[in-house]
Amino acid sequence: MNEAQAPHSANNRAAAEEASGLSPERATLLALTKRGASGHSLASLSRALGRNAAYLHQYVTRGSPRLLPESERYQLAALLGIDESALRPEDQLVGRPAMADIIEVPILSLRPAAGHASFADGTEDSTPFAFPASFVRSLAPHGVHQLALLHVRGHSMTPILADGDMIMLDQGDESVRNPVQHPPHPEGIYVLDDGLGLVVKHLSLVSGPEGPKWRIISANGDYPSYRARLDEVRLLGRVIWISRQI
């Protein structure tokens, strides 16, 4: 071995020793940054993620955070020029095709009423629902990390929604975060708290002499529509997908 090869070999040995005992995804990240072939360090990648410089070092060496968010794994994979699956924990690969791209959406115990308002605690069920990531991303242009699945109860939204339907809720929609500056457009179906409880209704913003109000509409003509001031209603999310047993 010549003198020029010695430092490179020493770096490889040091990286291998440091990577021993790490999970495969952590060892991969450490090896790519230690060798220098990627042109990145853990600190520079951390900053590229918008995190402090120690973020990935703590992830690799201390296990904190335990898992990287999916969006950060994809960003790191793009920066390093590798497939995202190389940074995915092994327990997320077992039983799935190697190139599978899955997004898990939590199922909440909320049961918004398509009829009279109902209350619920909003806790997550134990098992999320897995979807192909490309499908979910096509539904949620504002991002996939504020999605939830709920079941509907009641008949006021038939035939659009039926009792027992599962709906996907986008809580990151701009009209949910700031409905005055970004009113529902096009008009849509929302889960909302109208002051009496949770309901799922067609929602539009209408103007009037006392200022803008929500027009809260039932699809079933047997249920009356009504209006409410903006400060009387809290939007939980926009309905972007439904599933129904036939």
Secondary structure, 3 states (H helix, E strand, C coil): CCCCHHHHHHHHHHHHHHHCCCCHHHHHHHHHHHHCCCCCCHHHHHHHCCCCCCHHHHHHHHCCCCCCCHHHHHHHHHHHCCCHHHHCCHHHCCCCCCCCCEEEECEECCCCECCCCECCCCCECCCCEEEEHHHHHHHCCCCCCCEEEEECECCCCCCCCCCCCEEEEECCCHHHHCCCCCCCCCCEEEEEECCCCEEEEEEEEECCCCCCEEEEECCCCCCCCEEEEHHHCEEEEEEEEEECCC
